[in-house]
């Protein structure tokens, strides 16, 4: 909890900074440095560096262990975590550069757009793909046995005279799926970043640090149109599908919360 003195100091810093910015011509008040925004930015950057370190350790733990990386669902995790690493690196570095540099802010803003769109597009659609694969295998097991047992990357079903193994996606399938999704995410991020009249986002206004929905003035998309494109293309469709899978898994009890299905059940 912040002490009263800390709160007062923080308020004083804000007050002096705003006063010096707005009334330099009339008041001889020195500017406060570092500003509260720089302090907050530095703290967030440190947190993001720690997140990157943890994520890199997690990735190396999967990649270096042959048995672990041979499991398809673990490869999904690798492709899910990599955009997080990239987004946190950019999120840690770019704000600091912008805070301490007087150079043109527009390239930094466009970098943030590209990385953010790539991150969200790949993350949402990878979760869509994982939900689809798990749901597909769970439904196959459900149709053949009321008691399905799910291993890390396969489902075993047993009946009076039937014992069938339903495998999850192969490693090759996972690599192809993830490569295609990364390619789509790169194209979408590039589309959103291009400073053209048909891009659904742009950096505009007198302050070139401001990212806005919609095309540049006179372009194809209005602010609302750009917002709808971003939401529908990047977030809404995969989110609705994952919620549908979650509901179907709950309704039909496809993944019991005990035994080897516990981990997948918690995921949904």
URVEN-V761807 format. One record per residue. N is the residue number from 1. RES is the residue in one small letter. PSI is psi in whole degrees, 0 to 359 (NA if undefined). D_CENTER is the distance of its C-alpha to the mean C-alpha in whole Angstrom. Layout:
# URVEN-V761807
n: (N/N)
res: (RES/RES)
psi: (PSI/PSI)
d_center: (D_CENTER/D_CENTER)
This chain:
# URVEN-V761807
n: (1/2/3/4/5/6/7/8/9/10/11/12/13/14/15/16/17/18/19/20/21/22/23/24/25/26/27/28/29/30/31/32/33/34/35/36/37/38/39/40/41/42/43/44/45/46/47/48/49/50/51/52/53/54/55/56/57/58/59/60/61/62/63/64/65/66/67/68/69/70/71/72/73/74/75/76/77/78/79/80/81/82/83/84/85/86/87/88/89/90/91/92/93/94/95/96/97/98/99/100/101/102/103/104/105/106/107/108/109/110/111/112/113/114/115/116/117/118/119/120/121/122/123/124/125/126/127/128/129/130/131/132/133/134/135/136/137/138/139/140/141/142/143/144/145/146/147/148/149/150/151/152/153/154/155/156/157/158/159/160/161/162/163/164/165/166/167/168/169/170/171/172/173/174/175/176/177/178/179/180/181/182/183/184/185/186/187/188/189/190/191/192/193/194/195/196/197/198/199/200/201/202/203/204/205/206/207/208/209/210/211/212/213/214/215/216/217/218/219/220/221/222/223/224/225/226/227/228/229/230/231/232/233/234/235/236/237/238/239/240/241/242/243/244/245/246/247/248/249/250/251/252/253/254/255/256/257/258/259/260/261/262/263/264/265/266/267/268)
res: (x/x/x/x/x/x/x/x/x/x/x/x/x/x/x/x/x/x/x/x/x/x/x/x/x/x/x/x/x/x/x/x/x/x/x/x/x/x/x/x/x/x/x/x/x/x/x/x/x/x/x/x/x/x/x/x/x/x/x/x/x/x/x/x/x/x/x/x/x/x/x/x/x/x/x/x/x/x/x/x/x/x/x/x/x/x/x/x/x/x/x/x/x/x/x/x/x/x/x/x/x/x/x/x/x/x/x/x/x/x/x/x/x/x/x/x/x/x/x/x/x/x/x/x/x/x/x/x/x/x/x/x/x/x/x/x/x/x/x/x/x/x/x/x/x/x/x/x/x/x/x/x/x/x/x/x/x/x/x/x/x/x/x/x/x/x/x/x/x/x/x/x/x/x/x/x/x/x/x/x/x/x/x/x/x/x/x/x/x/x/x/x/x/x/x/x/x/x/x/x/x/x/x/x/x/x/x/x/x/x/x/x/x/x/x/x/x/x/x/x/x/x/x/x/x/x/x/x/x/x/x/x/x/x/x/x/x/x/x/x/x/x/x/x/x/x/x/x/x/x/x/x/x/x/x/x/x/x/x/x/x/x/x/x/x/x/x/x)
psi: (138/138/166/325/322/318/318/318/318/316/322/317/316/316/315/321/314/323/319/330/323/334/35/329/339/334/140/69/124/145/141/131/134/148/158/322/320/321/312/317/318/318/314/323/320/316/318/327/320/321/317/317/315/316/320/317/318/316/316/325/325/314/322/341/113/318/322/315/352/352/122/319/334/329/324/318/319/313/336/322/327/313/328/317/312/314/321/327/311/320/334/323/310/314/324/317/317/326/325/353/144/8/172/126/344/315/322/320/317/327/317/318/309/310/319/316/318/316/307/319/310/320/311/316/335/320/323/313/317/315/319/314/316/318/319/313/320/321/322/318/320/324/341/345/141/351/93/142/124/120/186/318/28/157/130/129/143/138/187/319/24/132/107/143/120/112/151/191/149/165/319/317/317/313/320/314/312/323/318/315/321/318/317/317/322/316/317/315/321/319/315/336/332/130/64/169/345/19/138/358/157/164/119/183/176/326/110/6/350/123/128/149/150/160/165/164/128/6/190/317/135/177/316/318/317/319/315/322/314/312/313/314/323/318/313/311/307/326/315/319/316/320/321/315/317/316/317/321/318/316/319/3/49/332/92/150/4/161/207/354/358/312/314/325/320/326/322/NA)
d_center: (30/31/35/36/37/34/33/36/35/32/33/36/33/32/35/37/34/34/38/38/36/37/41/42/45/46/45/46/43/41/37/35/33/30/29/27/24/24/25/22/20/21/21/17/17/19/16/13/16/17/13/13/17/16/13/16/19/17/16/20/21/20/21/24/26/27/27/24/22/25/23/21/18/18/17/14/13/13/11/8/9/10/7/6/10/10/8/10/13/13/12/15/17/17/18/21/22/22/24/26/27/29/28/27/23/23/21/19/18/17/15/13/13/12/10/7/9/8/5/4/8/8/5/7/10/10/10/13/15/15/16/19/20/21/22/25/26/26/28/30/31/32/34/36/37/36/35/32/31/28/27/24/24/27/29/33/35/39/41/45/46/42/40/37/34/31/28/25/23/25/23/24/23/19/19/20/18/15/17/17/14/13/16/15/12/14/16/14/13/17/18/16/17/21/23/25/27/25/21/19/18/20/21/24/27/29/26/24/21/21/18/19/19/22/23/26/29/31/28/27/24/25/23/23/22/19/18/18/17/14/14/16/14/11/10/14/15/13/13/17/17/15/18/21/20/20/23/25/24/26/28/30/29/28/26/28/27/30/30/28/26/25/22/21/22/20/17/18)
